[in-house]
């Protein structure tokens, strides 16, 4: 037992000791703690005592066992020493030395936000950003794992980058390639083993550790931190927008998901739900308003389940109110400031700034949230309401917590509370055990609800999910694709019908820039988040009718709609106006 304790203590105290000295050090340390008698004389023992005094002194200041593992997730409020580098790295080792970073983002809006957070951290460490792949010293891919196709895109991209890395001139610093986000979290060792050219992995909760990971990679080793956190929200990291000319910005308000839908990998790649303190969110939105941005999109994997428990006085508040007829897969949560409070406070910051949010869960739309959306002019009358299926039997297998009937009742209640609301949804074709009858029920739901926008996908089995362990992916691929095509066709038919109701109406459009299809057209989005295209011509300024102006990105323009399709509205500009002033013209 003494020998084992000796080994563990030495392992904890070694400060990169040369391998050749380890046996001597281990032997000396074990003798000092051994019960065996010593044959050395008094003078020898005194010298040994001096050696061990020095050893114990170094032991107290040396790294602990934790330093030889992945860095643990940082606390929301770091200790004063949290900014210090690990003992085996100096401050200089963590500096970017103006090396250029190229970032590619794949997947959802949360990955866009994560890219801005990662870049904010790297920028502070002295890295430079480049949009030129050829001049990059570091290439970071922010990845998605929601479907197999998304991951295959990354594998293909890595093969392309391998050639770039191989051709790197020896006169330049070696090119480093990193995988960030959900794919790094899900596949871990497989990426490092399969693609030897990948130098670092960072999971969604490890972006603060990027400078250290890059420093380790610079030494020629592969580096990884994929630890998930129960606390990390990056509340104190101000994201740096990747597009300086953007008119809108994502604001991450919560991370992770507790719903545990049987098909979904998100709880395993992004962890449990945790929300930012409202004060930090309001501060970020104020800064965006001061920068002149006209729209913020509040982000979260389950954004409307937001719950800020940072303020003690609200920790014992009433329990959660769910949409009528909906249940959760977890124990009802108590207390905290809820999404309605956040939405209320954010919408008060700037009456000329539009507020949107995504991605919500249908269970978290209590009346107070719907009423607030109805009352506030700057909260967009657009709700994403993921259905996933129109069959109650399939919804039960998906563990969604509602039936088709409860979902349809919620749709009717939303439309009664918020007249003219625009609805969008997600659907999965070919989930485990889905029959042709189940599929037809989804088709009928699309026709009944008539969504403005839809996101439809064929089912892709993901490891670790409940479906992977409990269900069988028994719908043949060709049937999945056929059903998906049928859903897309029906969605487009119904969206065309509902979007044509805008023809002849005036819509307030936030201009984003020149249309991708025509240099003579501008494009933007209306309150319902539909794309609107109109000619770039002189127009009246509602604030001063004597002026003639050309609309610029960030302007609100009143547009009369003349044509509509399933995805786009077209029209002609009437005048430049303001969000509050537009109500008189609409």
C-alpha positions as CSV (number, residue, x, y, z in Angstrom):
1,X,0.0,0.0,0.0
2,X,2.9,2.4,0.9
3,X,4.4,1.8,-2.5
4,X,1.2,2.6,-4.3
5,X,0.8,5.8,-2.4
6,X,4.3,6.7,-3.3
7,X,3.6,6.2,-7.0
8,X,0.5,8.3,-6.9
9,X,2.2,11.2,-5.0
10,X,5.0,11.2,-7.4
11,X,2.6,11.2,-10.4
12,X,0.9,14.2,-8.9
13,X,4.1,16.1,-8.2
14,X,6.1,15.5,-11.4
15,X,6.7,18.8,-13.3
16,X,7.7,17.3,-16.7
17,X,10.6,15.3,-15.0
18,X,12.9,13.6,-17.5
19,X,12.1,10.0,-17.9
20,X,15.6,8.8,-17.0
21,X,15.2,10.4,-13.5
22,X,11.9,8.9,-12.7
23,X,13.2,5.5,-11.3
24,X,15.7,7.3,-9.0
25,X,13.0,9.7,-7.8
26,X,10.5,6.9,-7.3
27,X,13.0,4.8,-5.4
28,X,14.0,7.6,-3.1
29,X,10.5,8.7,-2.4
30,X,9.4,5.1,-1.7
31,X,12.3,4.6,0.7
32,X,11.3,7.7,2.7
33,X,7.8,6.3,3.2
34,X,8.7,2.6,3.5
35,X,8.6,0.7,6.8
36,X,11.8,-1.2,5.8
37,X,14.9,-0.3,7.9
38,X,17.6,1.9,6.4
39,X,21.3,0.9,6.4
40,X,22.5,4.5,5.9
41,X,24.2,6.4,8.7
42,X,23.1,9.7,10.4
43,X,24.9,12.0,8.0
44,X,23.2,10.3,5.0
45,X,19.8,10.6,6.7
46,X,20.4,14.4,7.2
47,X,21.2,14.8,3.5
48,X,18.1,12.8,2.6
49,X,16.0,15.0,4.9
50,X,17.3,18.1,3.1
51,X,16.5,16.6,-0.3
52,X,12.9,15.8,0.8
53,X,12.3,19.2,2.3
54,X,13.2,20.7,-1.1
55,X,11.0,18.0,-2.8
56,X,8.0,18.8,-0.5
57,X,8.4,22.5,-1.2
58,X,8.2,21.9,-4.9
59,X,5.3,19.4,-4.4
60,X,3.1,22.1,-2.9
61,X,3.6,24.4,-5.9
62,X,3.5,21.8,-8.6
63,X,0.6,20.8,-10.8
64,X,-2.1,18.5,-9.5
65,X,-3.4,15.4,-11.1
66,X,-6.1,17.5,-12.8
67,X,-3.5,19.3,-14.9
68,X,-2.8,16.0,-16.7
69,X,-6.5,15.6,-17.7
70,X,-8.7,17.8,-19.9
71,X,-9.3,21.2,-18.3
72,X,-12.5,21.1,-16.3
73,X,-15.3,23.4,-17.4
74,X,-14.9,27.0,-16.1
75,X,-17.2,28.4,-13.5
76,X,-19.6,31.2,-14.4
77,X,-17.7,33.5,-12.1
78,X,-14.0,32.5,-12.4
79,X,-11.7,32.8,-9.4
80,X,-9.0,35.5,-9.6
81,X,-6.4,32.8,-10.6
82,X,-8.6,31.4,-13.4
83,X,-6.9,33.5,-16.0
84,X,-3.5,32.1,-15.2
85,X,-2.0,29.6,-17.7
86,X,-1.6,25.9,-16.8
87,X,1.8,25.3,-15.0
88,X,3.3,23.7,-18.0
89,X,2.5,26.6,-20.3
90,X,3.7,30.2,-20.1
91,X,1.6,33.3,-20.9
92,X,3.6,33.6,-24.1
93,X,2.7,30.1,-25.1
94,X,-1.0,31.1,-25.1
95,X,-0.5,34.1,-27.4
96,X,-1.5,33.8,-31.1
97,X,1.5,35.7,-32.3
98,X,-0.8,37.2,-35.0
99,X,-1.3,33.8,-36.7
100,X,-4.3,33.9,-39.0
101,X,-7.4,31.9,-38.3
102,X,-9.9,30.8,-40.9
103,X,-13.4,29.8,-39.5
104,X,-16.0,27.7,-41.3
105,X,-19.5,27.3,-39.8
106,X,-21.9,24.4,-40.5
107,X,-25.4,23.7,-39.2
108,X,-27.7,25.7,-37.0
109,X,-27.9,29.3,-35.8
110,X,-26.3,28.3,-32.5
111,X,-23.2,27.3,-34.4
112,X,-23.1,30.8,-35.9
113,X,-23.3,32.2,-32.4
114,X,-20.6,29.8,-31.2
115,X,-18.3,30.9,-34.0
116,X,-18.6,34.5,-32.9
117,X,-17.8,33.4,-29.3
118,X,-14.8,31.3,-30.3
119,X,-13.5,34.2,-32.4
120,X,-13.9,36.6,-29.6
121,X,-11.8,34.4,-27.3
122,X,-9.1,33.9,-30.0
123,X,-9.0,37.6,-30.9
124,X,-8.2,38.5,-27.3
125,X,-5.3,36.0,-27.4
126,X,-3.7,37.8,-30.3
127,X,-4.9,35.8,-33.3
128,X,-5.9,37.5,-36.5
129,X,-8.9,36.5,-38.7
130,X,-8.7,35.8,-42.4
131,X,-11.3,35.0,-45.1
132,X,-8.5,33.6,-47.3
133,X,-8.1,29.8,-46.8
134,X,-4.7,29.8,-48.5
135,X,-3.1,32.3,-46.0
136,X,-4.6,30.7,-42.9
137,X,-2.3,29.3,-40.2
138,X,-5.2,27.7,-38.3
139,X,-8.4,26.3,-39.8
140,X,-11.3,25.7,-37.5
141,X,-14.5,24.0,-38.5
142,X,-17.6,24.6,-36.3
143,X,-19.5,21.4,-36.9
144,X,-23.0,19.9,-36.7
145,X,-24.0,16.3,-35.7
146,X,-27.8,16.5,-36.0
147,X,-27.8,14.3,-39.1
148,X,-25.4,11.9,-40.8
149,X,-25.3,14.1,-43.9
150,X,-24.0,17.0,-41.9
151,X,-21.2,14.9,-40.5
152,X,-20.3,13.5,-43.9
153,X,-19.9,17.0,-45.2
154,X,-17.2,17.6,-42.6
155,X,-15.4,14.3,-43.4
156,X,-15.4,15.4,-47.1
157,X,-14.1,18.8,-46.1
158,X,-11.3,17.3,-44.0
159,X,-10.1,15.3,-47.1
160,X,-9.9,18.5,-49.0
161,X,-7.9,20.2,-46.3
162,X,-5.5,17.3,-46.0
163,X,-4.1,18.2,-49.4
164,X,-3.7,21.8,-48.3
165,X,-1.8,20.8,-45.2
166,X,0.4,18.4,-47.1
167,X,1.4,21.1,-49.6
168,X,2.2,23.6,-46.9
169,X,5.7,25.2,-47.6
170,X,8.3,24.4,-44.9
171,X,9.1,28.1,-44.8
172,X,5.8,28.7,-43.1
173,X,4.5,27.6,-39.7
174,X,2.8,24.2,-39.9
175,X,-1.0,24.5,-40.6
176,X,-3.2,23.5,-37.7
177,X,-6.7,22.1,-38.3
178,X,-9.4,21.9,-35.5
179,X,-12.9,20.5,-35.2
180,X,-15.2,22.5,-32.9
181,X,-18.7,21.9,-31.7
182,X,-21.1,19.0,-31.8
183,X,-19.2,16.6,-34.0
184,X,-16.1,17.0,-31.8
185,X,-18.3,16.2,-28.8
186,X,-19.9,13.2,-30.4
187,X,-17.0,11.5,-32.2
188,X,-14.0,12.5,-30.1
189,X,-11.4,9.7,-30.5
190,X,-12.7,8.6,-33.9
191,X,-11.8,12.0,-35.4
192,X,-8.3,12.0,-33.9
193,X,-7.6,8.4,-34.9
194,X,-9.3,8.5,-38.3
195,X,-7.9,11.8,-39.4
196,X,-4.4,12.1,-38.1
197,X,-4.2,15.6,-39.7
198,X,-6.7,17.0,-37.1
199,X,-4.7,18.8,-34.5
200,X,-7.4,19.8,-31.9
201,X,-10.9,19.1,-30.8
202,X,-13.1,21.5,-28.8
203,X,-16.6,20.7,-27.7
204,X,-19.3,23.3,-27.4
205,X,-18.4,24.1,-23.7
206,X,-14.6,24.2,-24.3
207,X,-14.1,27.4,-26.4
208,X,-12.4,29.2,-23.5
209,X,-9.7,26.5,-23.7
210,X,-8.9,27.2,-27.4
211,X,-5.7,29.2,-26.7
212,X,-4.3,26.3,-24.6
213,X,-5.4,23.7,-27.1
214,X,-3.7,25.6,-29.9
215,X,-0.5,25.9,-27.8
216,X,-0.5,22.2,-27.2
217,X,-1.0,21.6,-31.0
218,X,1.9,23.9,-31.7
219,X,4.2,21.4,-29.9
220,X,3.2,18.7,-32.4
221,X,0.7,16.9,-30.2
222,X,-3.0,16.4,-30.7
223,X,-5.1,18.3,-28.2
224,X,-8.7,17.8,-27.1
225,X,-11.2,19.2,-24.6
226,X,-14.7,17.8,-25.0
227,X,-15.9,18.1,-21.4
228,X,-19.6,19.2,-21.0
229,X,-20.5,21.7,-18.4
230,X,-23.5,22.2,-16.2
231,X,-22.7,25.9,-15.9
232,X,-21.0,27.3,-19.0
233,X,-23.0,29.9,-20.9
234,X,-20.2,32.3,-22.0
235,X,-22.2,35.0,-20.3
236,X,-19.1,37.2,-19.9
237,X,-17.9,36.7,-23.5
238,X,-19.0,39.4,-25.9
239,X,-19.3,37.7,-29.4
240,X,-17.5,39.4,-32.3
241,X,-19.8,39.5,-35.3
242,X,-18.4,37.7,-38.3
243,X,-20.2,40.0,-40.7
244,X,-19.7,43.6,-39.8
245,X,-22.3,44.8,-42.2
246,X,-25.1,42.6,-40.8
247,X,-28.3,44.2,-39.7
248,X,-29.2,41.5,-37.2
249,X,-27.4,39.5,-34.6
250,X,-27.8,36.3,-32.7
251,X,-27.8,36.5,-28.9
252,X,-27.4,33.1,-27.1
253,X,-29.6,33.1,-24.0
254,X,-29.4,29.4,-22.9
255,X,-27.6,26.3,-23.9
256,X,-28.3,22.6,-23.9
257,X,-31.6,20.7,-23.7
258,X,-33.4,18.5,-21.2
259,X,-36.3,17.3,-23.4
260,X,-34.5,14.0,-24.4
261,X,-36.7,13.5,-27.5
262,X,-35.8,9.9,-28.7
263,X,-34.4,10.9,-32.1
264,X,-32.3,13.9,-30.9
265,X,-28.5,14.0,-30.3
266,X,-28.5,17.6,-28.9
267,X,-28.6,16.6,-25.1
268,X,-25.5,14.4,-25.7
269,X,-23.5,17.0,-27.7
270,X,-24.5,20.1,-25.9
271,X,-25.5,18.9,-22.4
272,X,-28.1,19.9,-19.9
273,X,-30.1,23.1,-20.0
274,X,-28.6,26.2,-18.4
275,X,-29.5,29.8,-18.9
276,X,-27.6,33.1,-18.9
277,X,-28.3,35.7,-16.2
278,X,-30.8,38.2,-17.7
279,X,-28.6,41.1,-16.8
280,X,-25.8,39.8,-19.1
281,X,-28.3,39.3,-22.0
282,X,-29.7,42.8,-21.6
283,X,-26.2,44.3,-21.6
284,X,-25.3,42.5,-24.8
285,X,-28.6,43.6,-26.5
286,X,-28.0,47.3,-25.4
287,X,-24.5,47.2,-27.0
288,X,-26.0,45.8,-30.2
289,X,-28.6,48.6,-30.2
290,X,-25.8,51.2,-29.7
291,X,-24.0,49.7,-32.7
292,X,-27.1,50.3,-34.8
293,X,-28.3,46.8,-35.3
294,X,-32.1,46.6,-36.0
295,X,-32.8,43.0,-35.1
296,X,-31.7,40.4,-32.5
297,X,-32.6,36.7,-32.5
298,X,-32.6,35.1,-29.0
299,X,-31.0,31.7,-29.3
300,X,-31.3,28.4,-27.5
301,X,-31.7,24.7,-28.1
302,X,-35.0,25.1,-26.2
303,X,-35.1,28.9,-26.1
304,X,-38.5,29.4,-24.5
305,X,-37.7,27.1,-21.6
306,X,-35.3,29.8,-20.4
307,X,-34.9,30.0,-16.6
308,X,-32.6,32.4,-14.9
309,X,-31.9,31.2,-11.3
310,X,-29.1,33.6,-10.7
311,X,-31.3,36.0,-8.6
312,X,-32.0,34.5,-5.2
313,X,-35.3,36.4,-4.7
314,X,-36.8,34.4,-7.6
315,X,-35.4,31.0,-6.8
316,X,-38.7,29.8,-5.1
317,X,-41.2,31.3,-7.5
318,X,-44.1,29.3,-8.9
319,X,-43.6,26.2,-11.0
320,X,-43.5,26.2,-14.8
321,X,-46.6,26.9,-16.9
322,X,-46.8,24.7,-19.9
323,X,-49.0,24.9,-23.0
324,X,-52.3,23.2,-22.4
325,X,-52.2,19.4,-23.1
326,X,-48.4,19.2,-23.1
327,X,-46.1,17.3,-20.7
328,X,-42.3,17.1,-20.1
329,X,-40.0,14.1,-19.9
330,X,-38.5,15.6,-16.7
331,X,-39.6,16.6,-13.3
332,X,-41.4,20.0,-13.2
333,X,-38.9,22.8,-12.5
334,X,-39.5,25.5,-9.9
335,X,-38.6,29.1,-9.7
336,X,-36.4,31.4,-11.7
337,X,-37.1,34.3,-14.1
338,X,-38.8,32.8,-17.1
339,X,-38.9,33.5,-20.9
340,X,-41.8,35.9,-20.6
341,X,-39.7,38.1,-18.3
342,X,-36.7,38.0,-20.6
343,X,-38.8,38.8,-23.7
344,X,-40.5,41.7,-21.8
345,X,-37.1,43.2,-20.7
346,X,-35.4,42.7,-24.1
347,X,-38.2,44.3,-26.0
348,X,-38.1,47.5,-23.9
349,X,-34.4,48.3,-24.7
350,X,-35.0,49.7,-28.2
351,X,-38.5,50.1,-29.7
352,X,-36.9,50.2,-33.2
353,X,-35.2,46.9,-32.8
354,X,-37.0,43.7,-33.9
355,X,-37.0,40.7,-31.5
356,X,-37.2,37.1,-32.7
357,X,-36.3,33.8,-31.0
358,X,-35.5,30.3,-32.0
359,X,-35.7,27.3,-31.5
360,X,-38.6,26.9,-29.2
361,X,-40.5,23.8,-28.0
362,X,-44.3,23.8,-28.3
363,X,-44.7,22.9,-24.7
364,X,-43.3,26.3,-23.5
365,X,-45.9,28.7,-24.9
366,X,-48.0,29.7,-21.9
367,X,-50.5,32.5,-22.3
368,X,-48.2,35.2,-20.8
369,X,-45.7,34.6,-23.6
370,X,-48.3,34.7,-26.4
371,X,-50.0,37.8,-24.9
372,X,-46.6,39.6,-24.8
373,X,-45.9,38.8,-28.4
374,X,-49.3,40.2,-29.4
375,X,-48.9,43.4,-27.4
376,X,-45.3,44.5,-28.3
377,X,-44.9,46.1,-31.7
378,X,-41.2,45.1,-31.9
379,X,-41.6,41.4,-31.0
380,X,-42.1,39.7,-34.4
381,X,-45.5,38.0,-35.0
382,X,-43.7,34.9,-36.1
383,X,-43.5,31.6,-34.2
384,X,-41.5,28.5,-34.9
385,X,-43.6,25.5,-33.8
386,X,-41.8,22.2,-34.4
387,X,-44.3,19.4,-35.0
388,X,-42.0,16.7,-36.2
389,X,-44.9,14.4,-37.1
390,X,-48.7,14.6,-37.6
391,X,-49.2,11.1,-36.0
392,X,-49.9,10.8,-32.3
393,X,-48.4,7.3,-32.3
394,X,-45.2,8.5,-33.8
395,X,-45.1,11.6,-31.6
396,X,-45.3,9.2,-28.6
397,X,-42.4,7.2,-29.9
398,X,-40.4,10.4,-30.4
399,X,-41.2,11.3,-26.8
400,X,-42.4,14.8,-27.8
401,X,-44.8,15.1,-24.9
402,X,-48.0,15.9,-26.9
403,X,-50.6,14.4,-29.2
404,X,-51.6,15.7,-32.6
405,X,-54.8,17.0,-31.1
406,X,-52.9,19.0,-28.4
407,X,-50.6,20.5,-31.1
408,X,-53.5,21.5,-33.3
409,X,-55.3,23.1,-30.4
410,X,-52.2,25.1,-29.6
411,X,-52.0,26.3,-33.2
412,X,-55.6,27.5,-33.0
413,X,-55.0,29.2,-29.7
414,X,-51.9,31.0,-31.1
415,X,-53.8,32.3,-34.1
416,X,-56.6,33.5,-31.9
417,X,-54.2,35.3,-29.6
418,X,-51.9,36.7,-32.3
419,X,-53.9,37.5,-35.5
420,X,-51.9,37.3,-38.6
421,X,-49.1,35.3,-37.0
422,X,-46.6,33.5,-39.3
423,X,-45.9,29.9,-38.4
424,X,-43.0,27.7,-39.3
425,X,-42.2,24.1,-38.3
426,X,-39.9,21.1,-38.5
427,X,-40.8,17.7,-39.8
428,X,-39.0,14.3,-39.9
429,X,-39.9,11.8,-42.6
430,X,-39.5,8.1,-42.0
431,X,-39.0,7.9,-38.2
432,X,-38.7,4.4,-36.6
433,X,-41.9,2.4,-37.1
434,X,-43.6,5.1,-39.2
435,X,-46.3,3.5,-41.3
436,X,-47.9,4.8,-44.5
437,X,-50.9,5.9,-42.4
438,X,-48.6,7.8,-40.0
439,X,-47.1,9.5,-43.0
440,X,-50.5,10.5,-44.4
441,X,-51.4,12.0,-41.0
442,X,-48.3,14.3,-41.3
443,X,-49.4,15.2,-44.8
444,X,-52.9,16.1,-43.5
445,X,-51.3,18.2,-40.7
446,X,-49.4,20.3,-43.3
447,X,-52.6,20.9,-45.2
448,X,-54.5,21.8,-42.0
449,X,-52.1,24.2,-40.5
450,X,-50.7,25.8,-43.7
451,X,-47.2,26.9,-42.5
452,X,-45.4,29.9,-44.0
453,X,-42.0,28.2,-43.7
454,X,-41.0,24.6,-43.2
455,X,-37.8,22.6,-42.5
456,X,-38.2,19.0,-43.6
457,X,-35.7,16.1,-43.3
458,X,-35.5,12.4,-43.7
459,X,-34.8,10.6,-40.4
460,X,-31.2,9.9,-39.6
461,X,-30.4,7.5,-36.7
462,X,-27.9,9.0,-34.2
463,X,-25.9,6.9,-31.7
464,X,-26.5,7.5,-28.0
465,X,-30.1,8.6,-28.6
466,X,-33.0,6.6,-27.0
467,X,-34.1,5.6,-30.5
468,X,-30.7,4.1,-31.2
469,X,-31.0,1.9,-28.0
470,X,-34.7,1.2,-28.0
471,X,-36.1,1.4,-31.5
472,X,-35.4,0.0,-34.9
473,X,-34.6,2.2,-37.9
474,X,-36.9,0.1,-40.1
475,X,-38.1,2.5,-42.8
476,X,-36.1,1.8,-46.0
477,X,-34.1,4.7,-47.3
478,X,-36.0,4.9,-50.6
479,X,-39.3,5.1,-48.7
480,X,-37.9,7.9,-46.4
481,X,-36.9,9.9,-49.5
482,X,-40.2,9.4,-51.2
483,X,-42.1,10.5,-48.1
484,X,-39.8,13.5,-47.7
485,X,-40.5,14.6,-51.3
486,X,-44.2,14.2,-50.8
487,X,-44.0,16.4,-47.6
488,X,-42.0,19.0,-49.4
489,X,-44.5,19.1,-52.3
490,X,-47.5,19.5,-50.0
491,X,-45.7,22.1,-47.8
492,X,-44.9,24.2,-50.9
493,X,-48.5,24.0,-52.2
494,X,-49.9,25.2,-48.9
495,X,-47.2,27.8,-48.3
496,X,-47.9,29.3,-51.7
497,X,-51.6,29.6,-50.8
498,X,-51.0,31.3,-47.5
499,X,-48.3,33.6,-48.8
500,X,-50.5,34.8,-51.6
501,X,-52.8,36.3,-49.0
502,X,-50.1,39.0,-48.7
503,X,-50.6,40.2,-52.2
504,X,-52.1,43.7,-52.2
505,X,-51.0,44.3,-48.6
506,X,-48.2,46.6,-47.3
507,X,-45.4,44.9,-45.4
508,X,-42.7,46.4,-43.3
509,X,-39.3,45.1,-44.5
510,X,-36.0,45.3,-42.8
511,X,-33.5,45.7,-45.7
512,X,-30.6,43.3,-45.6
513,X,-28.8,44.2,-48.8
514,X,-28.7,43.6,-52.5
515,X,-30.6,40.5,-53.8
516,X,-28.4,37.5,-54.6
517,X,-30.3,37.0,-57.9
518,X,-30.4,40.6,-59.1
519,X,-28.1,43.5,-58.6
520,X,-31.0,45.9,-59.3
521,X,-33.1,44.5,-56.4
522,X,-32.9,44.8,-52.7
523,X,-34.0,42.1,-50.3
524,X,-35.0,41.8,-46.7
525,X,-37.5,40.2,-44.4
526,X,-40.9,41.1,-43.2
527,X,-42.2,40.7,-39.6
528,X,-43.2,37.1,-40.4
529,X,-39.6,36.3,-41.4
530,X,-40.5,35.9,-45.1
531,X,-38.0,37.0,-47.7
532,X,-39.2,40.1,-49.6
533,X,-37.6,41.3,-52.9
534,X,-38.2,44.7,-54.4
535,X,-36.5,47.1,-56.9
536,X,-33.7,49.3,-55.7
537,X,-35.2,52.7,-56.6
538,X,-35.6,56.2,-55.2
539,X,-38.4,56.5,-52.6
540,X,-40.0,58.9,-50.2
541,X,-38.8,59.3,-46.7
542,X,-41.8,59.1,-44.3
543,X,-40.0,61.3,-41.8
544,X,-39.6,64.1,-44.3
545,X,-41.7,63.6,-47.5
546,X,-39.7,66.3,-49.2
547,X,-36.7,64.0,-49.3
548,X,-36.0,61.3,-51.9
549,X,-33.8,58.4,-50.6
550,X,-32.4,55.1,-51.6
551,X,-32.8,52.3,-49.0
552,X,-29.7,51.0,-47.3
553,X,-29.1,47.9,-45.2
554,X,-30.7,48.4,-41.8
555,X,-33.5,50.6,-43.1
556,X,-37.2,49.8,-42.6
557,X,-39.0,50.1,-45.9
558,X,-42.8,49.8,-46.5
559,X,-43.3,47.5,-49.5
560,X,-46.6,46.8,-51.3
561,X,-46.6,43.1,-52.2
562,X,-47.5,42.3,-55.8
563,X,-46.6,38.5,-56.1
564,X,-45.8,35.6,-53.8
565,X,-44.4,32.0,-54.0
566,X,-43.9,29.4,-51.3
567,X,-40.6,31.0,-50.3
568,X,-40.5,34.7,-51.5
569,X,-42.7,37.8,-51.6
570,X,-42.1,40.4,-54.3
571,X,-43.3,44.0,-54.4
572,X,-42.4,47.7,-54.8
573,X,-41.2,50.2,-52.3
574,X,-43.6,52.9,-51.0
575,X,-41.3,54.7,-48.5
576,X,-38.6,54.5,-46.0
577,X,-40.1,54.6,-42.5
578,X,-39.6,53.4,-38.9
579,X,-40.9,50.4,-37.0
580,X,-43.2,52.5,-34.8
581,X,-44.2,54.8,-37.6
582,X,-45.1,52.0,-40.0
583,X,-48.3,51.1,-38.2
584,X,-50.0,54.2,-39.7
585,X,-49.3,52.9,-43.2
586,X,-49.9,49.1,-42.8
